[in-house]
Amino acid sequence: MDLLNLPNLKVKDMKEFEDDYRFLVVPTAPSPSHCPKCGTVPNLYKHGTKEQLFFDLPMHAKRVGLTIKRQRYKCRECEGTFFEELHDIDESRSVTVRLVDWIQQASLEKTFTSIAYDIGVDEKTVRNIFNDYVVELEAETEFRTPRWLGLDEVHLLKNYRFVVTDVENRSVIYILRKRNKSVVIDYLSKLQDIDKVELVAMDMWRPYKDAVNMVIPHAKIVIDKFHFVKLANESLEKIRKANRQKVSAKERSNEGGVLLTLFPHYYPITQN
């Protein structure tokens, strides 16, 4: 029974532990046809074996390690040594090729640390695989400067991160580590077809406004209503508390009516 479903590897033994499976496997590929170092056809001989550990997809909620008994060869012409090729393995990461694909997708939803624990590799390996994946995606993505540009921030890891959005299409474009004026100016200055930007939505963070006026002076600035409503409601709450001591207990039970008495043109502010 083929437990691994890896056509280029044959299982010789399997051990099960509390949190892991450990498979002893051997490659099934034919012997090399030439020396990869000098290109000689074939003038090789076997030069011992070595067991190497690689990691594969989790199985039954357990980590899976593949101990591969790998043949080493030596060339009689150049005296160079090399190991047989492993078609299902990413040797630079010590994982299977399919595990690389799995890590790329899992990293979109889970933390690097949790993924590393689930599969048995170092957290740095997971991070590097994901970073390489991001580079691939960026190379395949055609970015178009939006007509309606959004400048905002998100609080991550105890710091504010600068977030750029396409307001019209409701999508995030980019996230930068800092949101200071020089960072915003540098990002906006690198946008292609920046003359296509018609308006920029933002909060009342002054560096955003200064950067837009400097780099995109033709764009109309629109203040995000969320921040406007938030500040308006906070101001109203201060007024309510300041006047609370001036009214009787009966009137306090009907504070909405009191506010209308004090401010006859007041209507509750909402974000609708």
N, C-alpha and C positions, 0 to 999 in steps of 0.2 A: 504493500500500500504506500502510495506517494503522499507522505504527510506534509511536505513543504510545497509541492507543486512548482518546483524550480527545475526545469528540464535539463539544465547543465550541471546539476549537482545530484549525487546519489547518497541517500542516507545509509550509513553503516551501523549507527547506534544512536539511542536516544535515552536521556535521563531526565526525570521529572523531579523538580524541587518545589518547595512551598510557593515561591514566587516566579520561578523560571523553568523553561525547558532548555536543555542543552543538547544539540544534535552534533554528532560526529559525521561529517560528510566528505566525499571525495569528488573532484571534478570528473565529468564524463566526456569532456571535449577531447578530440584526438591530439596526439603529440604535435608540437610545433613543427612547421614545415621549413623554417629557416631561423637564423639567429637575428633577433630584433636589433642587435647592436651593430653587426657588421654586414648583415644580409646574406651570409653564406647559406647555401642550400645543401640539404641538412648535413651538417658535420658536428652533431651534438651527442652528448651522452648524459645520462642521469647523474646528478651530483647531490644526492640526498634529498630528504623531505623536511618540511617544517610545518608545524601546526599554527594556524593563525585564527584569531577570533573575530568574527563579524556579527553584526546584529541584524535581525529581520523583523517583519511585522509581528506584533503581539498575537498570541494564540490563547484562547480561553482565558483572557484577562491576565495572562502571564507573559513575562518578557521571554524573547526567543534569541538564543545565541547559537551561532553556527561555528563550530570548530572545524576548519577545513584543513585536511591533511594535503598539503600542497607540494607538488613535485618541483624540484629545482634542477635546472639544466646548465651545462657548461659547454661552451663552443671551443672546438679544438683549434680553430683558426685564430680567433682574437683572445681566447681564454677568458672571455667575459661570461658571467653567470647571470641567470635570470630565472624567475618563476613562471610556471605555466599561466596562461591567461585565464581570468575568471570573468565569464560573460555576464553573470547576474550580479556582480559585485561592484560597488563604487569604492575602490581601494583607498582613495584619498580621504574618505569619511569612515571607513571600516564598517560600512553598512551595505545592505542589498540595494539595488537600484529601485526596487519597488518601495522600499522603506523611505527613500529620499522623496518619492512622490507623495507618500502618506504624510510625511512630516510637513511638506509644503502646504498641504490642505489643512492639516490639523492646527498649524500655527496661525491660521486665520481666526480660530475660535478659542484656542487654549493657550496658556502661558508656556513659555519655553521650558521653565522648570518642571511643570507637570508632565509635559511630553517626554522630557529627558528621563524622568523617573519611570514613566510607563514603559519605555523601551530599553532602558539600561545604558544610555549613552550620556556623555557629558553635555551640560546645558549649552556650552559654547558651540558644540557641534550642531545642535538644533538651531541656534541663532545664525550660524554661518550658512547653513542650508537655506534658511528662510531669506537671508539677505541676498543670496545668489538668485533665489526665486523672484524677489522683488526686482532685481536688475533685469531679469528675463522679461517680466511683465512690462516694465517701463519701456524696454526696447520694442515691444510689440504694440504699445499703446500710442495712438496718435492724439496728442493733446491739442485742443483748440481753445484759444482764449475766449472766455464767455462774454456775452453782451452785458450781463448783470453779474458783477463780481461781488462776492461776499467776503468781508474780513472780520474774523471773530477769534475767539480763543477757547481752549478747553483746559481744565485743571487736571494734570496728570503727574503722578509721582512728585507731589508737593510743589509743582511749578506750573505756570501758565505756558501753554504751547500755542503758537500762532497757527490758525486754521484758515485756509483759503477754500472758498466754495463757489460753485456755479449755482447762483440763486435760481435762475430760470429753470434749470434742469434738476434742482434739488439734489446735488451731489457734492461730495467733498473732493477737492482737487489735490490739496497738499497740506501737510502738517510739518511745521518747523519747530525746533526746540525753544526758540525765543521769540518774543513779540516786540522787541524794542524798535525804535524808529529806523536805525541803520539796517536791521534785518528786513524790515518791511520794504524799505526803499530798494535794497539789493534784489529782493525777489521780484518786485514789480518791474524793475528796470530790465529784467531778463525775459519778460513775457513777450512772445511774438505777437504781431498784429495788435499792439496795445491800443491803437487808435480805434479798434472795434468796440472797446469798453464804453458803454453808454452811461451806466450808473454803478455806483459802489455802495453797497449796504454795509453798515458797520455800527458798533456801539459808540459811546462817547469817549473812547480812549484817544486822547489827543495825538499820540504818535501816528495813528492810522490816518487821521485827517491831514496832518502835515505831510505824510508820505504821499498820499493821493494828490494833494495840491501840487506837490513838487514833480511827480512823475506822470500823473494823468490829469493835468489841469482842466481838460475839456469834459471830464466825467462829472456827472451830477452825484452829489453825496446824499444818501438817504439814511437816516438814523433808524436802526432796528427798533420796531415798536416794543419788543419785549423789554428792552432796557429803559425806554421812555416810560412805559406803564409801571415798571418796577419802581423807578424813582418817584413817579407821581404818587403811587400808593404809599410809599414810605413817608413822603411829605404829609400826606393826608393823615397817616397814623400818628405822626407827631402832633398835628393839630388836634386830633381826637383826644390824645392823652393830655395835652395842655389844657383843654377845656373840660376834661372829665371832673376836675375838682370844683368846677363852678356850677355844677348841676346837682339836683337832689337825687336820692337813691331811686326814687320812682322814675325820674327822667333817665337815669343811667340804664334802666332796664329796657329803654327804648332809644338806644344811642343813634340808631339810624334816623329816627324822627328828629332828634336833637340836631344832628348834622344838617338836616334839611332846613331846620329853623335857623341855624347859624349861617348856612350857605344855601339859600333858596334855589340857586341855579346848579347845585351839585347833583351829579349823577354818578353812581359807582363806575369806576374805570375797569374795563375788562380788556382782554386781548382779542376778542372776537371782531 
